[in-house]
Amino acid sequence: MDDFDVYSKGLLVALDREKLREAKEYLPKIQNNLTSIGAYLDSHISLEENQNGSASAEEAASNDAERAVLAAKIAHEKAERLAKAQNETKQESERLKKAAANARKEASRASRAAKKAEKAETKAQKEAKHAAEHAGKANQAARRS
């Protein structure tokens, strides 16, 4: 019943936000839950009818077995959903770790490139200053002659 509540609220939120693809993903989950709930209700109605009439021990045991099978099915479906969610979370975590490692590498490369650019700029400034000094000296020598 908890899953049905979660999925139905998710469907309503998705519809409210007009996220139709997301809303459509909730439908099979809700249908599965409704099927399970319907089977559960049928089982209880059958049990009540049998209790009101002359229910044999065999019929009661059969109904109990049906309920147990249904409960096991619901638990199994929930376990599968949780395992799938765990796997998706693990994959997302791995993807984010790789992205973070790549970002660190890229930052390191950018830092090294910035240092190289600073060195090249300093060198270019020194060479420009040196060239300006030589040009000044050449101008002075040209004026003297």
Stockholm file with secondary structure:
# STOCKHOLM 1.0

chainA/1-145         MDDFDVYSKGLLVALDREKLREAKEYLPKIQNNLTSIGAYLDSHISLEENQNGSASAEEAASNDAERAVLAAKIAHEKAERLAKAQNETKQESERLKKAAANARKEASRASRAAKKAEKAETKAQKEAKHAAEHAGKANQAARRS
#=GR chainA/1-145 SS CHHHHHHHHHHHHHHHTTCHHHHHHHHHHHHHHHHHHHHHHHHHHHHHHHHHTTCCHHHHHHHHHHHHHHHHHHHHHHHHHHHHHHHHHHHHHHHHHHHHHHHHHHHHHHHHHHHHHHHHHHHHHHHHHHHHHHHHHHHHHHHHC
#=GC SS_cons         CHHHHHHHHHHHHHHHTTCHHHHHHHHHHHHHHHHHHHHHHHHHHHHHHHHHTTCCHHHHHHHHHHHHHHHHHHHHHHHHHHHHHHHHHHHHHHHHHHHHHHHHHHHHHHHHHHHHHHHHHHHHHHHHHHHHHHHHHHHHHHHHC
//
